[in-house]
Amino acid sequence: MTHSLYNDILLQELKKYRDKKILVAFSGGKDSLMLLDFINKQRESLNIYAGACHINHGLRHTAKRDEDFCRLYCLKNNIEFYTYNISEELKNDNIGGTESSARKYRYKYLLQTVKENNYDFLFTAHTYSDDIESFFVDLYTGASLFTLGGIMYENNQIIRPMLNITTEMVNDYIAENNLEPVFDETNNDIKYVRNRIRHKLIPVLYGCGNEFEKSVIKLQKESNRLNEYLYKKVKHVILKQDNIIILKRYSFMELEDMEKEYLLGKVFSLFFRVSKSILNEALSFLNNNDSKRLDLPNGYVIEQSYNSIKIFKKILVSDYFYNKPAGAALFKTDEFQIEFFNELKDKNLIIRNRNKGDKLGRKKLKDLFIDKQIELFERDRAVIIEENNVIIWAEYISKNNNIILKRYGI
């Protein structure tokens, strides 16, 4: 490939972001080095402010070398540099595997840097070759027809401007500009699915010619068409889409089987890599009528209860237990605050969520919640106030003018 080809492709992409503030995800590898170097050379002509953020996963002995390389490159080129070490997060949260957890925390800190420093966009250096690889990774891990659309060019503030740049173009740019990127040794470790695809399957396919690329691109386009069609069919089922997803349960049950599978896959993909087996397990779970939960990857759960289906972090329904000392009229947590009036403000009280066997008066608290059709999620988060081992107030059930509860948004 000639210099003019990759120059024209990437320059046309950058022209869309004139006068913008861009943060580049910078690993120090050849792809991200090309992207950052190219932007840096164009930033005056396009009035682009460029910063770089390096995420140190701490998973190999050369991780510090890569961080130092990125810092030095940015220092030499007068580029604002940010870095985070996420080794502790990966050590303490490896649910769903190292690759999945690394991706989750990597984007967490990249997007946090964008927000805290008022960047307009986050650029990542995913290439055309990465897109082809991703198609086969998705096939290998059990994707559905509507999840084969390839790497998205744009996802909110995340932009991938190199999706028309091949590995050959990157290599040409690196050589012609005398750049010396770092090399991540784990890229050769075939215990990772992507590396097995990259080093074992892709070379065989190219050995038979590059015609398969057209077939992959065609299938990706068809997958995206199917994705757009199905989204129009199911979007009315989504009641809330944030860090907790809420679906209208009975509207969901009226969908066709393919539409159900599509909607769950769409939602799950926001939080973890979706496989056919996970979808099948979730669909089977939702065919039963009980109010209950099913564990999902990355610490998420899916809950079915009365009128809704919810997908959320399991930690949102974890136990809590607080002491309110005598004389405290206002009690605050990260999730709620309670104001106490008259004699209650002068009492020592326990504030907690429900326990098995709890009773309010003579009735089981569970039965009172069921009578009022309080959903499982709300039941497990409900504030219970206890005095001398006796429940005196329960959220959703009790009325007491001396207690005012205010919840913050989830």
N, C-alpha and C positions, 0 to 999 in steps of 0.2 A: 504494500500500500504506500502511496506517496504522501509526503508531508502535507501537500495541499488538501488531500482528501480528509484526513482527520482534523486538520486545521479548520477547514470550512465547516465540517459537521459540528464541532464543539463551539466554534465561534458563533455560529447561527443560534445555538442553544443559549449561549451567554448573553446574546443581544436581547433576549426576552427579559433579562434581569438587570437592565441598566438602572443605575442609581439605587440599587438595593444593597442591603447588608446581609452577607452570606456567611454561614458557618459551614466549614468543610469537615466531615468526619475523616480524620487523618490517622491511618494506621502506620504509615511509613512504607507500606508496600507499593509496588509499582503503579497500581491503578489509582490509588488515592494521591500518590506523589505526582502523577501526571496531571490529575484534576487540579490540585492545589497550585502546582507550578504554572499551568496554563492560565488559570484565573489570575494569578499574581502578575503574569506578563501582560494581561489585558485590563487590569483594574483601573489604570489611569484613563485609557481610551473609552472605557465603558462606565467609568465612575462607580465601580463596584468596591465596596469595603469587604475585605475577606478576613475571616478569622479561622482558626483551626482547633479542633478538639481531638485529643488522643485518649482512648480508653485503654488502660493497662489492666488486662485480665489477671495478670499474675499467675498464669498457668504453666509457664515454662521459664527456664533460667535466663533466657535472652529477652524477657519482657522489658526489663529495665533498659537494656540496650536500645530497644525500639523507641521507648519513651524519650530517651536522651537524644536519639537521632532526630525525632520530630521537633523536640524543643530547639535544638541547634539550628535546624533548617529554618524554622520560623524566626528565630533570633536574627539569623543572617539576612533574611528577606523582609524583615520589619513586618511580620504578620503576628497579630494577637494570638496567643497560645493558651489553651486550657487543657488540663489533664486530670483524670480521675483514676484511682486504683480501686477496682471492684472485686479484688480477691476475697475480701471478707464476706461480701454479699454472696459470692459464688460458693464459699465454704459453708455458709449457713443456710443457703436456699438453693438446693440442687434438684428440686422437684421437677421431673420431666426431662432430666439430663442436662449435662454441662452446656451443650450447644444452645438449648432452649433458654436456659437461665442466663447465659452470657448475652444472648441477643436481647432479652428483656431488660437487663440492667444497662446494657450499652445504650439502648435507645432512651432509657429513662434519663441518663445523665446528659446525653447529647441534646435531647429536647429541653431538659432543665436549663442547660447552658444557653440555648436559643432564647428561652423565655426571660431568664434573668439578665441577659445582656442585650435584649431588644434586637435580635437578628430577625430578618424577614423570612429566611429559609434555611433549612439544613440540606446540604448537598452530600449525597453519598456516591461512591465511585463504582456502582454496579455497571457492568459492561454487557454488551451484546452476548459475549461468550458466557457470562454468568447467567444470563436469561435462558440460554439454551440448556445449560447444566441444570438450572432450577426445574425445567420441564421434566427432565429425567429423574431428578430427586423426588419430585412430587409423584411421578409414576411409581417409583420404587417404594415410597412410604405409604402408598395406598390412597392417592387422591381421587376425588370425584371428577366427573366431566366438567363441572362448573368451577373447579378450582385449578384448572390447567392454563389459566390466562396469562401466566408469566409474571415477571416482576413489574409492579406498577410504576409508571413514570412519575406520578405525583400522588402523594397521600397526605392531605392537609399541607403542613409546612415542609414535608420531606420531598425533595426533588432528586431524581436520578438522571442527570443530563447526559450520561455516557452510554445509554442503552443502545445507541447505534455505533458505538466504538468497539471494535474487535480487540482481542488480545494481541494480534499482529500489529495493529495500529499503536497500541500502548507500547509494545516493545520497540517499534520504530521511533516513537517520540522519546522514550527513555534514552535510547542510543544516540539519537541526533542532538539531544540536549545535554549529553554527558552527565546524566543523573545516576546516582547509585542508591537505589532503594534497599531497604532491609528485606530480609526474607524470613517469613514465618515457617519454621521447620515443621510445624504440625500440618502444613499444607500437603506434605508428602505422606502423612500418616493415614493409611487406608482403613483404620478402624472407624473413621468418620465416613458417613454415607457419601457426602459431596465429593470427598477425595477419591473414593472408589469409582464414582461416576466419572470424575475428571481424568483419572489416570488409567482406568481400565476400559471403560465403555466408550467414551468420546473418541479416543484415538482409533479404535476399531471402526467406528462409524465414519470418521473422516478418511480412513484407509479405503473405504468403499466409495468415496466421493462426498461432496458436500450437498448433494440433492436433498438429504434428509432435513436440512435446515428449513427449506421451503415448506416441508410437511409439518414441521414443528410450529413454524410461524402461523401456518394456516389453521392448525388445531387450536393454537392460542387465541386466534381471532374468533374462531367458532365458539370457544369456551367463553370468551368475553361477551359475545352476542347472547349466549344462553344465560349468562350471569345477569345481564341487563334485563332480559325478558323475565326471568324468574323473580328478580328484585321487585319489579312492578307488580307481580302477582302476590307477593307476600308482605310488602312494606306496611300494609294496614294492620298487621299483627303486632308490630313493634310499638309498645307503649312508651318505653323509655330506653334510651341508649346512651349510657355513660359508663362510670366504673361499676355500675350494676345494670344489667340488662333485664328489662321486664317485658314479657310477651303476654298477649291476651290468650289465656289458655284455651277457651272454647273456640276462638277464631283459629288458633293453631290446629286444633283437632279437626277442623273442617277442611284443612288443606289436603291436597293430594300427597301421596307418599314422597314423590320427588321434591315437591315444594317444601315439605317438612325437613327433608334431608338437606336441601339447599339452605334454608333459613338457619338451621342449627350450625351448619358448616360456616356460614357467613359470620355468625355471632362468635362461635368458638375461635375462629381465626384471629379475632381481635386480641386473644389472650394466650394462645398456644398453637403449635403445629397440629393440624387436624388430620387424623387418619380415618380410614373407612371403619375400622374396628371401634373407634371411639364414637363415631356417629351411630353405628348399629346398636351399641350398648345404650346410648342415650335415648334413641328412638324406642327401644324395647322398654326401657324404664318409664317413658312417658305414656306407654300404652296402658299402664295400671292406674287406678283411680286414687290410690292412697296419697295423703300428704306426706312427702318424704324427700330425701336428698340422695344424690349420687355424686361421688367424688370424681373430679376431672383432673387433668394434668395441671401443673404449676400452682397447686393450692386452691383451685377453683372448685365450685360445686354447682350442680343444677338442682333446682328445687321445684317441685310441683305442689301447689296448695290452692284449693278452692278456685279462684278466678284467674290465677296467674302462673306463669312459669318464669323463674328468676335464675340468672346466672351471675354469680358473684364470688368474691374472695371468701374462703371459709372463715378467715379471721374476723369477718364482720359479725359472726354469730358466736364468737368465743366468749367464755365466761368472764364476768367482771364482779368485783366485790369491793365496796367502799364503806368507810365509816364517816358519818356526819357527826361532828362533835357538837356538844351542847353550846348554844349561843350563835351557831352559824345559820344565818338567815338565807344565804345563797350558796349553793353547791354547784360546781362546774366540772365537766369533763370535756374531752375533745368532741364528744358526740351530743351532749345535752347539758342543760342547766336546770336546776330546780330551785324555786323560791319557796321558803317556808314562812308561815305566818302564825301569829299568836303563840299558843303553847308549844307548837311543833318546833319552832325555831330554837327553843330552849332544851330540846331533848336530844339524847344520843340515839342516832338511828343508823340502821344498816341499809345501804342502797346496793342492790344486786340485780342480776337477771334470774330467771326461774330455775328451780331445781325440781328433780323428779319427786313427785308426791306432795308438792306444795298445796296448801289449802288456804282459801280465803273464807273465813268463817267456817261453816261446816261442809262447804263444797270444794271439790278438787279444782285447783286453778286451771288445769288442763280442760276440764269440762266446761268451765265458764268461758274460756277462750273459744272452744268449739261451738258453744251455743251462740256466740256472737260472730262466728265464722271469721275469726282473726287468723290471718295467714301465718304459716309456720315461721317465716322470716321475722315477722313482727312479734310473734309469741316469744321467740328465743332472744330477741333484743329488748323486750318489754321491761320497763323499770319496775322493780318490786321494792317496796319500802317496808322495813321490818323493825319492830320494837320489842325487845325482850323475847326474841325467837317467835314472835307472832306477826304475821303479815297484816299490816294496817292499810295498805294501799297498793293497787296494781294498775299499771297503765292499761288503757282501753276498757277497764272493768269498773274501777272505782271513781266516785265523785267526792271531792273534798275541796272546799273553797280555800283551805289553808295550804294547799299544795298546788303550785303552778309549774308544770313541766314544759320546757321549750326545747325542741330538737333542732340540731343543725342539719343542713343538707348532707346527704351521703355522697 
